[in-house]
Amino acid sequence: MKNKGCLYGTGIFLFLLTGMLVFYFYKQQTTDPIKFESVKPEMRDVVKKAVATGSIKPRREINIKPQVSGVVEVLYVEAGEIVTKGQKLAKIKLIPSEVNINSAQNNVELNRIRLRESQRELERQRGLSSKNLDIDQAKSGFEQSKLEEERNRKLVEEGVISEQEYRQFKLDLELKESIYENAKISSSNSIRQFETEVDIRTQELAAAIDNLQLLREGVTKNSKQVSNIIVSTVNGMLLDMPVEEGGSVIERNTFNEGTSVATIADMSNLIFEGKVDESDVGKLKEGMPLVVTVGAIVDTTFTAILEFISPKGVEEEGTVKFEIKAAIKDAPDDVFLRAGYSANADVILQRKDQVVAVQERDIIYSGDTSFVEIKQGDQEFDRLQIEVGISDGMYTEVVSGIDTSTVIKKQTDPKAQDLDEDES
């Protein structure tokens, strides 16, 4: 009984399997034939370009930094305002160190003492000069030598002494005259030297007083360059003020770059700064036109001219990229480009206007040869060789082989069931 049950089960299974196979082959024979979609070439512009990614930046951007350290007491402007050269931006409240104050006070007193000493020495020298002691001594020696020369000149004329003996008296007269003249010059120079010393000490004292006043008040009477008032050094738009009232700032000096108080730029002179892949940089040349699109500004493009191509590449994410800069030209007056906008620039390498073109996907490549499949009848296509030109990645220029009246096979999924497009 058990054997009969197994035979019955096996027979039923085989019967069902045979029915399924018969149904499958029947469906295969009744499936509709594959139908391919066809298209025609079209006249269009084909632009071959390289794409650079980057941002919009001002050509000239200045960071304003303080010349004194302290705390921001007042901010006179806000980001976005137009400022002019010399306009006040902020005021710094000084918090001087007691050690520096004491040192500056001691320096003032020391320079006062030095000034008084130099003034006393000048008065003493003037007193000595007024008595003419050195000059009188030299003058007396000169006059005595002059008398001796005159007396001996008469003796040589009378033949009492020789010419050689007289020459000694004449040389002595010339020497005493030179000593006398030098004494007069030396006396005058000595006075001027001590007067110069007094002037130097006066200036040193004034500088010490200014330094003390600067530490206490942040401004001096005689100088406008070092001050606790921060002013704009250029004309332009205030892009950013990274400090707030009450915040501490550090002065700019040899050992420290200082705290940036404001960033100012000329927003009428903008550039696109971006990077291109190494595969495209060899095709670029300065002076090429660029079409810049800004993500934040829709339906608007900007023209730019390539000005700079970096001679050195930088590796980013496994590829080498080169920096480029391009000047933005003729931006619309009603569009405001903000510094830092992300942007893309299309560098136009080649351009063909209104040429026969087909989609890149519809071209069959075999080595250096290009083909398309042209329609010969209902769902019948023959392969035809064509000559292609430039490509923008989506459309390729067809130089010869077909025209806009030719119907070609659309290279899509061969299992597609779409009907042919209108061939009229």
C-alpha positions in Angstrom: 0.0 0.0 0.0 2.8 2.3 0.9 4.5 1.7 -2.5 1.3 2.4 -4.4 1.0 5.8 -2.5 4.5 6.8 -3.5 3.8 5.9 -7.1 0.7 8.0 -7.2 2.5 11.0 -5.6 5.3 10.8 -8.1 2.9 10.6 -11.0 1.0 13.7 -9.8 4.3 15.6 -9.4 5.5 14.7 -12.9 2.1 15.7 -14.4 2.2 19.1 -12.8 5.8 19.7 -13.8 4.9 18.8 -17.4 2.0 21.2 -17.4 4.2 24.1 -16.1 6.8 23.5 -18.8 4.1 23.4 -21.5 2.7 26.7 -20.2 6.2 28.4 -20.1 7.1 27.5 -23.7 3.6 28.6 -24.8 4.2 32.1 -23.2 7.6 32.3 -24.8 6.2 31.8 -28.3 3.4 34.3 -27.7 5.7 37.1 -26.3 5.6 40.3 -28.4 8.8 41.0 -30.4 11.3 43.5 -29.0 10.7 47.0 -30.4 13.5 49.6 -30.4 13.1 53.4 -30.1 14.6 55.6 -32.7 15.7 59.3 -32.7 16.9 61.9 -35.2 20.1 64.0 -34.9 19.4 67.7 -34.0 21.0 71.1 -34.6 22.4 72.4 -31.3 25.3 74.2 -29.7 28.1 71.9 -28.4 30.4 73.3 -25.8 33.4 71.4 -24.4 34.3 72.7 -21.0 36.2 72.1 -17.8 34.5 72.7 -14.5 36.2 74.4 -11.5 34.7 74.6 -8.1 35.4 77.4 -5.7 34.0 80.6 -4.3 33.6 84.3 -4.8 36.2 86.5 -3.1 37.2 90.2 -3.1 40.4 90.9 -4.9 41.6 93.0 -2.0 40.6 92.1 1.6 42.3 94.0 4.5 42.4 92.9 8.2 42.5 95.9 10.6 44.4 95.2 13.8 45.0 97.4 16.9 48.2 99.1 17.8 47.5 98.9 21.5 46.3 96.0 23.7 43.2 96.3 25.9 39.4 95.9 25.9 37.0 97.0 23.2 35.1 99.9 24.7 33.0 101.1 21.7 32.2 99.8 18.3 31.3 102.7 15.9 30.2 100.6 12.9 28.6 97.3 12.0 29.3 94.6 9.3 27.8 95.6 5.9 28.5 99.3 6.2 30.5 101.2 3.7 33.5 102.9 5.4 36.1 105.4 4.2 39.8 105.7 4.8 40.4 107.2 8.3 36.9 106.5 9.6 36.6 105.4 13.2 35.9 101.7 13.7 36.4 101.1 17.4 37.8 102.4 20.6 40.1 100.4 22.8 40.1 100.9 26.6 43.7 100.4 27.9 44.3 98.3 31.0 48.0 99.1 31.6 50.3 97.1 33.8 51.4 98.8 37.0 54.9 97.5 36.3 54.9 99.3 32.9 53.5 102.5 34.5 56.2 102.6 37.1 58.9 101.9 34.6 57.6 104.7 32.3 57.4 107.2 35.3 61.0 106.3 36.3 62.1 106.8 32.7 60.5 110.3 32.7 62.3 111.3 35.9 65.6 109.9 34.6 65.3 111.9 31.4 64.5 115.1 33.4 67.7 114.7 35.4 69.7 114.2 32.2 68.2 117.3 30.7 69.0 119.4 33.7 72.6 118.2 33.7 73.1 119.0 30.0 71.6 122.5 30.5 74.0 123.2 33.4 76.9 122.0 31.3 75.8 124.3 28.4 75.6 127.3 30.7 79.1 126.6 32.1 80.6 126.3 28.6 78.9 129.5 27.6 80.5 131.2 30.6 83.9 129.9 29.7 83.4 130.9 26.1 82.4 134.5 27.1 85.8 134.9 28.8 87.6 133.9 25.7 90.5 132.4 27.7 91.7 130.0 25.0 91.1 132.5 22.2 93.0 135.3 24.1 96.0 133.0 24.7 96.1 132.0 21.1 95.6 135.6 20.0 98.4 136.8 22.2 100.8 134.2 20.8 99.8 135.2 17.3 100.4 138.9 17.9 103.7 138.3 19.5 104.8 136.1 16.6 103.7 138.9 14.2 105.9 141.5 15.9 108.9 139.1 15.7 108.2 138.5 12.0 108.1 142.2 11.2 111.3 143.0 13.2 113.2 140.2 11.5 111.9 141.2 8.1 113.6 144.6 8.5 116.8 142.9 9.6 116.9 140.7 6.6 116.3 143.7 4.4 119.3 145.4 6.0 121.4 142.3 5.6 121.9 141.7 9.3 120.4 138.2 9.2 120.1 135.6 6.5 117.0 134.7 4.5 117.0 131.3 6.1 116.9 132.7 9.6 114.0 135.0 8.6 112.0 132.0 7.1 111.8 130.4 10.6 110.1 133.5 12.0 107.7 133.5 9.1 106.7 129.9 9.5 106.2 130.5 13.3 103.8 133.4 12.4 101.8 131.1 10.1 101.6 128.5 12.8 100.4 130.9 15.5 97.8 132.3 13.1 96.4 128.8 12.4 96.3 128.1 16.1 94.4 131.4 16.7 91.8 130.6 14.0 91.3 127.1 15.2 90.7 128.3 18.7 87.9 130.6 17.5 86.3 127.7 15.5 86.7 125.2 18.4 85.0 127.6 20.8 82.0 128.0 18.5 81.8 124.3 17.9 81.9 123.4 21.5 78.9 125.6 22.2 76.9 124.1 19.4 77.8 120.6 20.6 76.4 121.3 24.1 73.3 122.9 22.6 72.8 119.8 20.5 73.1 117.7 23.6 70.4 119.7 25.3 68.1 119.3 22.3 68.6 115.5 22.4 67.8 115.3 26.1 64.7 117.5 25.5 63.4 115.1 22.8 64.1 112.0 25.0 62.1 113.6 27.8 59.2 114.4 25.5 59.3 110.8 24.2 59.3 109.4 27.7 56.3 111.7 28.7 54.4 110.6 25.5 55.0 106.9 26.4 53.7 107.4 29.9 50.6 109.2 28.5 50.1 106.4 25.9 50.1 103.8 28.7 47.7 105.8 30.8 45.3 107.2 28.2 46.0 105.4 24.9 46.8 108.5 23.0 49.6 111.1 22.8 49.6 114.8 22.1 52.3 114.7 19.5 51.4 111.5 17.6 48.3 110.4 15.8 49.7 107.0 14.5 49.6 105.1 17.8 46.2 105.5 19.4 43.5 103.6 21.1 41.1 104.7 18.3 41.1 102.1 15.5 40.5 103.6 12.1 40.0 102.2 8.6 43.1 102.2 6.4 41.1 101.8 3.1 37.8 102.6 1.5 35.4 99.6 1.1 32.7 97.5 2.7 33.0 96.2 6.3 32.7 92.5 5.8 33.1 91.4 9.4 33.9 92.6 12.9 34.9 89.5 14.8 35.1 91.3 18.2 32.4 92.6 20.5 32.3 95.4 23.1 34.0 94.1 26.2 36.2 91.7 24.4 40.0 91.7 24.8 42.4 92.5 21.9 46.1 92.2 21.5 48.2 94.8 19.7 50.1 94.0 16.5 53.9 93.8 17.1 57.0 91.9 16.0 56.2 88.8 18.0 52.4 88.7 17.6 50.1 89.2 14.6 47.5 90.8 16.8 43.7 90.5 17.1 41.8 91.2 13.9 39.2 93.9 14.7 37.6 94.4 11.3 37.8 93.0 7.7 37.3 95.5 4.9 37.2 94.7 1.2 36.4 96.5 -2.1 33.2 94.6 -3.2 33.3 96.3 -6.6 36.3 94.2 -7.6 35.6 90.5 -7.2 37.3 87.4 -8.4 36.4 83.7 -8.7 38.9 81.5 -6.9 38.7 77.8 -7.5 40.4 74.6 -8.4 40.5 72.4 -11.5 41.6 68.8 -12.0 45.0 68.1 -13.3 43.5 66.4 -16.4 42.0 69.8 -17.5 44.7 72.3 -16.4 46.9 71.7 -19.4 44.1 72.9 -21.7 43.7 76.2 -19.9 45.3 79.5 -20.8 45.2 83.0 -19.2 42.6 85.1 -20.9 40.0 82.3 -21.5 36.4 83.2 -20.7 34.6 81.5 -17.9 30.9 81.2 -17.1 30.4 81.4 -13.3 27.3 80.1 -11.6 26.5 80.9 -8.0 24.5 78.4 -6.0 22.7 81.1 -4.0 21.7 83.1 -7.1 19.5 81.1 -9.4 18.9 81.8 -13.1 21.9 84.1 -13.3 25.4 83.5 -14.7 28.4 85.8 -14.5 31.2 86.3 -17.0 34.8 86.0 -15.8 38.2 86.1 -17.5 40.9 83.7 -16.4 43.9 85.6 -14.9 46.0 83.1 -12.9 46.8 79.4 -13.1 48.8 78.0 -10.2 52.2 76.4 -11.2 51.9 74.0 -8.3 49.2 71.4 -7.7 47.7 70.3 -4.4 46.6 66.7 -3.7 43.0 66.5 -2.5 41.1 63.3 -2.0 43.5 61.3 -4.2 43.6 63.7 -7.1 45.9 66.7 -7.9 44.2 70.0 -8.3 45.4 73.4 -9.4 44.2 76.8 -8.2 42.9 79.3 -10.7 41.7 82.9 -10.4 39.4 84.8 -12.7 38.1 88.4 -12.6 34.3 88.8 -12.5 33.2 91.1 -15.3 30.0 93.2 -15.8 28.0 91.8 -12.8 24.4 93.0 -13.0 23.7 96.1 -10.8 20.6 94.5 -9.3 22.6 91.4 -8.1 24.7 91.6 -5.0 27.6 89.1 -4.9 28.6 88.4 -1.3 32.1 87.4 -0.3 32.3 83.6 0.3 29.5 82.5 -2.0 30.2 79.0 -3.3 30.4 78.9 -7.1 31.2 76.8 -10.1 33.0 78.0 -13.2 32.7 76.5 -16.6 36.0 77.1 -18.6 35.1 77.0 -22.2 37.7 74.9 -24.1 35.9 74.6 -27.4 32.6 75.7 -28.8 30.6 74.8 -31.9 27.3 76.6 -32.6 24.4 75.0 -34.4 26.0 71.8 -35.6 24.5 68.3 -36.2 24.7 66.5 -32.9 23.5 63.2 -31.4 23.5 62.0 -27.8 26.7 60.4 -26.6 24.8 57.2 -25.6 23.7 56.6 -29.2 27.2 56.3 -30.6 29.0 53.0 -30.8 32.8 53.1 -30.4 35.2 50.6 -31.8 38.8 51.6 -31.2 39.2 55.0 -33.0 36.1 54.5 -35.2 32.6 55.7 -34.4 29.3 54.2 -35.6 25.5 54.7 -35.3 22.8 52.3 -36.3 20.5 53.8 -39.0 17.0 52.6 -39.7 16.4 50.7 -42.9 12.9 49.3 -42.3 10.5 48.3 -39.5 12.8 47.4 -36.6 15.7 46.9 -39.1 18.9 48.9 -38.5 22.3 48.9 -40.2 25.6 50.1 -38.7 27.0 53.2 -40.4 30.4 54.8 -39.7 30.4 58.5 -38.8 33.0 61.2 -38.1 32.6 62.9 -34.8 33.9 66.2 -33.4 33.8 67.7 -29.9 31.6 66.5 -27.1 30.2 68.1 -24.0 29.6 64.8 -22.3 25.9 64.6 -23.3 25.9 65.5 -27.0 28.6 64.9 -29.6 29.1 66.8 -32.8 28.7 64.7 -36.0 31.1 66.1 -38.7 30.0 63.8 -41.5 28.0 60.6 -42.2 24.5 61.6 -41.2 22.3 64.7 -41.0 19.1 65.7 -39.2 16.9 63.7 -41.6 18.6 60.4 -40.7 16.8 58.1 -38.2 19.1 56.3 -35.9 18.6 53.7 -33.2 18.4 54.8 -29.7 20.8 52.7 -27.7 18.6 51.9 -24.7 17.6 48.6 -23.0 17.0 46.0 -25.7 14.1 44.7 -23.7 12.3 48.1 -23.9 8.7 47.9 -25.2 8.4 51.6 -26.3 7.2 52.3 -29.8 9.2 54.2 -32.4 9.1 58.0 -32.3 7.3 59.9 -35.0 9.5 59.7 -38.1 7.7 62.3 -40.1 
